Amino acid sequence: MTQPSSPRPALRLRAQTLRALRAHFEAQDYLEVTTPLRTRAPAPEEHLAPLACGNGCWLRASPELYHKRLLAEGWRRLFEIGPCFRAGEIGPRHYPEYTLLEWYRVGADYRDLLAETQDLLRAAAQAVHGAHRWTYQGHALDVGGPWDILRVSEAFQAAAGWDPAAAFDPDRFDLDLVERVEPSFSKTRPTVLMDYPAPRAALARLKPGDPRVAERWELYLGGIELANAYSELIDPAVQRARFETARAAQARATGNPPLPLDENFLAALDTGLPPCAGIALGVDRLVMLLTDAPVIADVLAFAEPD
């Protein structure tokens, strides 16, 4: 049966985008998985308070820890598209409930996932626009041409006059990233900001030869932060220590008791997580870009709780 014309074409284009994403991963022999929305031990993040949902559980901000447990079982390529949640985040590009695409690959590092992400965005643009170029808010985006690849140290030295890898200052880093570094990025080409200071990559592997930085990158397109990727930390002792540091910092920042540690995840690391890489990509933001939507509410079926 033919569907009638939609009064909100962004919803049809959203469905088109999701089909393209799934087709891409199926062609690359990835397994689609569904993991729990609730967790008893969310990964600690210093400035983010997870959403409690009763019975000692929280709504997930990411399926990451579940995916790594599956990799430790022997799965090699996984992806998931599903809802995630963060408290207190609402605005033109933020919503407390959002759709996240995550994928993980054994035997890969963050550079391998950058190549995959380039292919993925080109496939999504082709599915929606029939080309790798389109216009977003007056800017001609092009994911088919060269991407700007910038190291964090270089980007901060050029835009803010200091190197956060040499002398990390968390408050200055966050402020300069938003007010100086991000505004310097191209509005037409994708920009990849890579090799983050180690304190800003609690789950990432440190870069060989330079322990001040971690193998992490973030992707920006059209002025929007779109994806976050890294080579995964697989050392259980180091990961436990980083979690302890992060949960203490989160407790200080939020005034809440420290979150419980995910002992099931840490036990999976003890059994042996193979070298791997993973990435999270904001589906709602990608649909915003592809449909020329100025605010995230325009690409959601319902932007307010019923």
Secondary structure as UniProt FT lines:
FT   HELIX           9..27
FT   TURN            28..29
FT   STRAND          31..32
FT   STRAND          38..39
FT   TURN            46..47
FT   STRAND          51..54
FT   TURN            55..56
FT   STRAND          57..59
FT   HELIX           64..73
FT   STRAND          77..85
FT   TURN            87..88
FT   TURN            92..93
FT   STRAND          97..106
FT   HELIX           110..129
FT   STRAND          133..136
FT   TURN            137..138
FT   STRAND          139..142
FT   STRAND          148..151
FT   HELIX           152..160
FT   TURN            164..166
FT   HELIX           170..176
FT   HELIX           177..181
FT   HELIX           182..184
FT   STRAND          191..197
FT   HELIX           198..200
FT   TURN            202..203
FT   STRAND          206..207
FT   TURN            208..209
FT   STRAND          210..221
FT   TURN            222..223
FT   STRAND          224..232
FT   HELIX           236..254
FT   HELIX           263..272
FT   STRAND          276..282
FT   HELIX           283..291
FT   HELIX           296..299
//
